[in-house]
Amino acid sequence: MLEIAPTKQAAAWLESLAQALAAGDVAAASNLFVDDCYWRDLLTFTWNITTMEGREAIADMLAATLATAKPSAWQLTGEAISDDGTIEAWFSFETAVARGEGIMRLRDGRCRTLFTAMTDLKGFEERKGAKRPLGVRHKADPKRETWSEARARETRELGTEEQPYCLVIGGGQGGIMLGARLRQLGVPTIVIEKNARPGDSWRNRYRTLVLHDPVWYDHLPYIPFPENWPVFTPKDKMGDWLEMYTRVMELNYWVATKCLSASYDEAEKVWTVVVDRVGRQITLKPKHIVFATGAYGPPRRIDLPGADRFKGELLHSSQYASGDKFRGRRVAVIGAASSGHDVCVDLWESGAEVTMIQRSPTTVVKSDTLMEVGFEIFSEDALARGITTEKADMIVASTPFALVPKGQRALYEVIKARDAAFYDRLRAAGFALDFGEDETGLLMKAYRTGSGYYIDVGASDLIIDGKIGIRNGVAIKSLTPSGILFDDGSELAADAIIACTGYQSMNETVASIVSREVADKVGPCWGLGSGVKGDPGPWQGELRNMWKPTAQEALWFHGGNLALSRFYSKYVALQIKARMEGIETPVYGKPSNSGAADLPPRGGDVAEGDRGGRRA
C-alpha cells in the first residue's frame, strides 16, 4: 500500500529514535523532541508510571534506563493521521524483558508527546487467544482431577497449605479487576472483602444509585458488558455482574473477611497479615499487599459542634441506604457534590422535605451534554469508527496530565455556551456554580481532589423548581437540639442530617491496618500536586501513589472508577508478576510525595526472586 506523507514522516521519526537509542546517544534522542515535550511511560523504560516533562527530563531518564531497557524492534502499527499540523501514529516495540506499544504526536518533524506502555512480559504472557489453556488432558488417567476438583483443592489450600504471593485488601470493583489480571498472569492471589457477597459494595449503597458514566466507559477486562446492557447501570445490576465475574474468572475471593493488621519484614521481604474470616483469625504471609479499598479511604466526618445535643438522626452518606424512613420528615443534606445530589433526590422521591447545604461551589454538567461532547471516544459511534474501549483507554492515557487542562478548558467553554440557559436557572435558584479554579471543569476536579462535581441526572431540575431547598453562603456554626444554626444567626429545622462530606485518602486505611508511620511514609493518594485547594503541590505529573511503587516496599494502591480500575489493573499486575518471576525491576524516579520525580533508579527495587478519565 502506498504510504501517505504523515505515515512517512512518522516512520522516519521513529527510525531516528530507534537508531539513537540503539547507539546509546541520549543527546540525539532528546533532540528529536520539541522543547515543550512530554514522554509518559507505563513501565517499559522506568518500571514506574511517570511523565518526563521537557527534553532535559527525557535525557536524564534515558541516561539512567537505556542500559537496562535495551529497546528495539520499533515499528508503526498502522497509518499515521494528521490533524491541524499534528501527526499522530501508533507503534510497537520491545525491551529486554517486555513488549510495548505507544502513541507519538509530532509537530514540525519533532515529537511533542510520546506515550509508551508495556503490553506483556516476554515468556510470561497471559494464556489467552492462541495461547489459551486446552482445558482437558486427552488421555485416560485413573487419577484424573476434574476442573471442579482442582478449583476446590486450590480454594481449600490457598491461604493454608500454600501462601498467596499477593493479597488484595478490598473486593470491590478495583480488587476484583486486579484479582482477574493477577490470575491471568498466574500470580497466586487472595482477594478479601468485608461484605457477605461480591458486589455488596454496590448493593449496600442507597436505593436509587445508578452509574453516571456510560456502559462503553465501564467495561471490566476480559468480559465486556453484553450489547443489551443499559447505558447507565443500576447499582444492584452492577453488584450482580461483579458477583458473576468473580465466579467466572475463578478468583480466590474471601467474603466476610476483614484485615485486622499487617506488618512487613524488611529482611525476609514478606508481610504478616492477620485477617478475620467469618469469625476465625487467620495469618497470611504474602510477598505483596495491594490496598484496593476504593479511590479514597475511610469516611471524612466533619466537626459539627453541638452534635451531641442534636436530637435527630445524624449519618454520614456511607451509612445512608434509603429515604423510606425519612418520609414526611425534614432532612438537611450537607454537601453538594455527587453523593449530596443523589441522596437529596432519593429523599425527595421518598417524600422527605429536603434542604441541601452547599458549603462551596459545585461543577455541574448535564448528563446528555457530557455524553455527546465529553464521552465521544467511549460510545457506540466510536465503536463504529473502530475505536474500541481498549483503544480509547490508550488514547486517554497518552495525554500527559499537564496537557489535560487546556483541552478541558476548551471543552467547558463549549458546555457553558451550550447549556447557558440551564446554568442561569440554577444560579437563579440560589445554587453556587463554578467550573474549577482554572475553568477546567469536572474531569480536573476528579483528578485533583475527587470532589466538587455532579453529573446532572435529575437533581438540578428539582433544585431549579424549588423542590430541593438550597442553603449556601453561610457557614454552619453548630447543631442545635432541633437543627442547624448558621453563623449569620439563621436556623434550619431538621429531623435528620445526612453528611455527604466525602472520604479521606487511602493511606488512612493503611494507618489503621499497618501503622501511622507507614501511612505517613507513603503519604496521601490521589491528586496531581496542581496547587489548587485540596491538591497541594509540588507538581507530581501523575496521580499520587496510584498503581505504582510507593515509599513502602511491596505495598501498592489500586482504585478509581471502573474505567481507571480496568486500565491500570493491568500495570499493577505486570509489576507484581515481574517481581514474582525474579525479573529485574529498577524503578526510575522517587515515589509520590517525595519531591522531584525524575531521578536515577533507587536501590533495593531489584526483584527478590521476588487518567483516565474522559477525553474531550
Secondary structure, 3 states (H helix, E strand, C coil): CCCCHHHHHHHHHHHHHHHHHHCCCHHHHHCCEEEEEEEEEECCCCCCEEEEECHHHHHHHHHHHHHHHCCEEEEECCCCEEECCEEEEEEEEECCCEEEEEEEEEECCEEEEEEEEEEEECCCCCCCHHHCCCCCCCCCCCCCCCHHHHHHHHHHHECCCECCCEEEECCCHHHHHHHHHHHHCCCCEEEECCCCCCCHHHHCCCCCCECCCCHHHHCCCCCCCCCCCCCCCEHHHHHHHHHHHHHHCCCCEECCEEEEEEEEECCCCEEEEEEEECCEEEEECCCEEEECCCCCCCECCCCCCCHHHCCCEEEEHHHCCCCHHHCCCEEEEECCCHHHHHHHHHHHHCCCEEEEEECCCEEEEEHHHHHHHCCCCCCHHHHHCCCCHHHHHHHHHCCCHHHHHHHHHHHHHHHHHHCHHHHHHHHHCCCCECCCCCCCHHHHHHHHCCCCEEEECCHHHHHHCCCEEEEECCCEEEEECCEEEECCCCEEECCEEEECCCECCCHHHHHHHCCHHHHHHHCCCCCCCCCCCCCCCCCCCCCCCCCCCCCCCCEEECCCCHHHHHHHHHHHHHHHHHHHCCCCCCCCCCCCCCCCCCCCCCCCCCCCCCCCCCCC
